Each structure stands twice: as C-alpha cells, then as structure tokens.
Amino acid sequence: MDNKKLKSEDTKLVIAISSRALFNLDQSHKIFKEEGIEAYAKHQQENEQVILEPGVGFTLVKKLLKLNSKKTPVDVILLSRNSADTGLRIFNSIEHYGLNISRAAFTRGESTHPFVGAFEADLFLSSNYNDVQKALKSGYAAASIVESKSNNSHPSQLRIAFDGDAVIFSDEAEKIFQEKGLEAFHENEILSEKIELKAGPFKSFLVSLQKIQSTFPEEDNPIRTALVTARSAPSHKRVIHTMREWGIRIDESFFLGGLEKGVFLRQFAADIFFDDQQQHCESASQYVPTGHVPSGIKNS
C-alpha cells in the first residue's frame, strides 16, 4: 500500500540518509558484527574525536546541501540505528565537514524506515536492505547503498542517473520480458508506444528533483539528470512518450540495448545511479556511487 502523503512544503526536497550511507563505517560495523553491541559502543565512544571518512552518499549530500536556499529548500535528515550516545561521533564528523544537517532520528537498533514518512522524505538511502524494502513498500523512493570502488563524479554539478523499468517506471514491461522473452517485450512496446507507462518508485523523487532544477536556467544548471536503460529501439518510443506525458525533462538518455552501463555512467560522471538489478549495480559501482532499488519482478 502507498502510504505517501503530500508534503506540507510542496517545493522542498527532503533526503533521508543512514549514517553508514553517509560515512564509511565499515570498521565499526565489523566490530558490531563480530564482537557485539557493547564492543561497538565502546569503540565509538573511544573514537568520538576521530573523523569518519566519506561514504558512498557523501558527495551527493554535499552537493544537495550546496543548493539549499529559501528559493530551493533542501533538507537532509540523518536516520541512524545508533543510539544518540554512539551517534555522537557521526555528528562530530558532520560538523567537521561543514554539512548543514540538524535533524536526526537515532533508533538504537530498531528499524528506521517508519521515520521516512514522518520526515516527509522524497528519498531514503540506507545500507540496511530490510529498511529500504519496507520504505519502498510504503510508497517511498528508497535505495540500498552498494559498496562503490570508485568515485568519478563531476567536480561541481550534481548529476543523478536512473534506470527506467522498475525504477522511474513500473515493472509492467519488465514482467513481459522476464516471462515471455525479448521478442514479446518488443512486440508489446510497439503496440503500446502511445500508452504511458505506470509510475515506478522513483517517479516522485524525480518530480521533486526537477522542481529544484527548474528554478535555474537550462544552461549552466547545477543539476543534470540521465536515464540509463537496457532498452533500445523501438522500445525507446514508449519511454519518450511517457516522459512527455508526465512533463518530466531528462537531460541525457542512453538506450544501451544490453551494453554494460558502467562505462557510460563514468562518462556521465554520476554522483549516484539507481538500478533495480543487482548485477547492473555491481557493474556500475566499479565506476560511480550506486544505489540498488529492490523493487519489481527481478527482486520478488
């Protein structure tokens, strides 16, 4: 069921992010997994003044916060399974990097996904797969951060790339491909090229992002978006028709017909790429920060 409601501030972009998505907490998490909560708490307290290294979502957050103004309000919320006590190191690191993050929820081991709606978030990024799944089921755009091996992001412009089916769009076409094969998929898309696709979990986030983007001139815009999909001609027509019907502008579109997405994402210099298929995420994460969207038939 979609529990998402209209936000109280219609133009505001709100991002909820977990501490492990914002910072590199691999060492701390290893202690937690191997030695337990007490050893983890002791480690965090003993290292409160040791600044954490940036995580997969750090550059994205930094660039988003740079856009924050009265005209283009952007709010980043920290959602953490830490307690407020063990989370002190995280806020010390936030202060060190000059990130304007003032709102947070510390749940001391409990799931954070219920607070995605409470904070009216447009997007939830977390390293906890279960929290992400639950947020998606509640109707929110959410992605599980994939460990990235590289960061080739643009030096100043915020660049976000999306897969199409099961991310921006529903998985209705993907279901036909998985159940009946490529030929049936193409036949259906040709017959349905004037019928818009249903919305996927990331449509609402893309709409909110474009509201911010549209306040700036098209040339030298601080935000740039891309669609990177395995679709190819003639199935691209339905995608273009759908985006027109929705009134959404995508700056760059790549219809790759099954080619590896990673090298194209590297050239686009994405700050983050969202895809529903784990294999594409693993490939992309070699080049750019990546979020796995566990929605659609491939994740059933």
KOLPA-834280 format. One record per residue (C-alpha): residue in one letter; x, y, z. Coordinates in steps of 0.1 Angstrom, whole numbers, padded with zeros to 4 digits, always signed. Each point is the difference from the previous one (the first is absolute). Layout:
<sites>
aXYZ...
</sites>
This chain:
<sites>
m+0000+0000+0000d+0012+0035-0008n-0001+0020+0032k+0018+0030-0014k-0018+0033+0005l+0005+0035-0015k+0027+0018+0018s-0008+0031+0021e+0026+0020-0020d-0006-0009-0037t+0032+0014-0014k+0024-0014+0027l+0023-0029-0009v+0006-0023+0030i+0026-0028+0000a+0002-0025+0029i+0034-0018+0002s+0014-0026+0024s+0033+0006+0018r+0017-0029-0019a-0012+0015-0033l+0014+0034+0009f+0033-0011+0015n+0023-0030-0002l-0008-0020+0031d+0014-0034-0013q+0024-0004+0029s-0026+0009+0026h-0026-0023-0016k+0025-0029-0001i+0005+0005+0038f-0037-0001+0005k-0005-0032-0021e+0030-0018+0016e+0000+0012+0036g-0034+0013+0007i-0018+0033+0010e+0021+0006+0031a+0033-0002-0018y-0015+0022-0028a-0012+0027+0025k+0034+0000+0018h+0018+0004-0034q-0022+0029-0010q+0004+0018+0033e+0038-0005+0000n+0002+0014-0035e-0025+0029+0004q+0026+0025-0012v+0012-0021-0029i-0016+0013-0031l-0017-0025-0023e+0009-0003-0036p-0026+0009-0026g-0024-0028-0010v-0017-0009-0033g-0027+0027+0004f+0022+0028+0013t+0007+0019-0032l-0037-0002-0010v-0010+0015+0034k+0027+0027-0001k-0012+0012-0035l-0036-0001+0010l+0006+0021+0031k+0019+0025-0021l-0032+0006-0019n-0020+0008+0032s-0015+0035+0000k-0033+0017+0007k-0009-0004-0037t+0012-0036-0002p-0003-0016+0034v+0018-0033+0005d+0000-0018+0033v+0022-0031+0009i-0011-0021+0029l+0022-0026+0017l-0018-0032+0009s+0022-0023+0021r-0003-0033+0018n+0026+0014+0024s-0010+0014+0034a+0004+0037+0005d+0031-0009+0022t+0018-0021-0026g-0012+0024-0027l+0020+0029+0014r+0030-0010-0021i-0022+0003-0031f-0011+0035+0009n+0035+0010+0007s+0009-0011-0035i-0030+0019-0014e+0013+0032+0017h+0036-0007-0012y-0011-0001-0036g-0023+0031+0004l-0031-0019-0011n-0032+0018+0009i-0018-0030+0016s-0019+0009+0031r-0029-0026+0001a+0006-0036+0009a-0017-0031+0014f+0020-0025+0020t-0019-0033+0005r+0026-0021+0020g-0003-0031-0021e-0036+0004-0011s-0011+0004-0037t+0003+0036-0013h-0025-0003-0029p-0031+0012+0020f+0017+0034+0003v+0004+0004-0038g-0037+0010-0001a+0001+0020+0032f+0027+0022-0014e-0019+0002-0034a+0031-0012-0019d+0002-0001-0038l+0028-0025+0001f+0014-0025+0026l+0036-0013-0004s+0012-0027+0024s+0024-0029+0002n-0027-0021+0017y-0018-0020-0027n-0030-0008+0022d-0007+0036+0009v+0002+0009-0037q-0024-0027-0010k-0025+0011+0026a+0002+0036-0011l-0006-0010-0036k-0030-0020+0010s-0014+0031+0018g+0003+0020-0032y+0033+0019+0004a+0030+0002-0023a+0027-0020+0017a+0033-0017-0009s+0025-0022+0017i+0035+0014-0003v+0024-0023-0019e+0036+0000+0010s+0017+0021-0027k+0035-0004-0011s+0004+0033-0018n-0014+0036+0000n+0002+0017-0033s-0026+0027+0007h-0001+0034-0016p+0021+0026+0020s-0029+0024+0006q-0033-0009-0018l-0024-0024+0017r-0005-0030-0023i-0025-0028+0006a-0007-0029-0023f-0030-0024+0000d-0009-0033-0015g-0034-0001-0016d-0021-0031+0006a-0008-0007+0037v+0017+0033+0010i-0015+0030-0018f-0027-0022-0016s-0019-0030+0013d+0013-0035-0008e-0030-0007-0023a+0022-0003-0031e+0028-0018+0018k-0025-0027+0011i-0008-0007-0037f+0037-0002-0008q+0007-0024+0029e-0030-0022-0006k-0003+0000-0038g+0034+0011-0013l+0015+0029-0020e-0021-0005-0032a-0033+0002+0020f+0014+0030+0019h+0007+0019-0032e-0034-0009-0015n-0018+0013+0030e+0020+0032+0001i-0007+0007-0037l-0038-0006+0006s+0001+0022+0032e+0024+0028-0012k-0028+0026+0005i-0011-0014+0034e+0020+0015+0028l+0017-0023+0025k-0012-0001+0036a+0021+0018+0026g+0028-0018+0017p+0013+0007+0035f+0024+0028-0011k-0024+0021-0021s-0010+0022+0030f+0036+0006+0009l+0008+0009-0036v-0029+0025+0000s+0012+0016+0033l+0036+0002-0014q-0013+0017-0032k-0018+0026+0020i+0033+0011+0015q+0017-0004-0034s-0026+0022-0018t+0007+0030+0022f+0034+0003-0017p+0006+0009-0037e+0005-0030-0023e+0035+0011-0009d+0025-0004+0028n-0026-0018+0022p+0014-0013+0032i-0020-0033-0004r+0002-0024-0029t-0019-0033-0004a+0004-0031-0022l-0021-0030-0009v+0023-0031-0005t-0020-0029-0011a+0005-0034-0017r-0029+0009-0023s+0008+0006-0037a-0020+0010-0031p-0029-0004-0005s-0009-0003+0037h+0015+0034+0006k-0031+0017-0015r-0023-0009+0029v+0025+0014+0025i+0002+0033-0018h-0038+0002-0003t-0004-0008+0037m+0025+0027+0011r-0018+0025-0023e-0034-0009+0016w+0015+0005+0035g+0016+0033-0009i+0034-0012+0011r+0032+0010-0017i+0030-0023+0001d+0032+0017-0011e+0018-0031-0015s-0015-0034-0010f+0020-0031-0008f-0019-0029-0017l+0027-0027+0002g-0016-0032-0012g+0017-0021+0026l+0035+0017-0001e+0017+0003+0034k-0012+0032+0017g+0031+0008+0021v+0022+0015-0027f-0029+0024-0011l-0006+0010+0036r+0037+0007+0004q-0001+0024-0029f-0032+0016+0013a+0018+0004+0034a-0030-0010+0021d+0000+0008+0037i-0024-0029+0003f-0017-0025-0022f-0032-0019+0008d-0008-0034-0014d-0023-0029+0010q+0023-0028-0012q+0029-0011+0023q+0022-0010-0029h-0002+0035-0015c+0006+0016+0033e+0032-0021+0006s+0012+0010-0035a-0008+0037+0005s+0015+0002+0034q+0034-0006-0015y-0003+0035-0015v-0025+0021+0020p-0019-0001+0033t-0030-0022-0004g-0033-0008+0017h-0019-0033-0004v-0037+0005-0002p-0015-0034+0011s-0033+0003-0018g-0017-0017-0029i+0000-0036-0013k+0038-0004+0001n-0002+0004+0038s-0030-0021+0007
</sites>
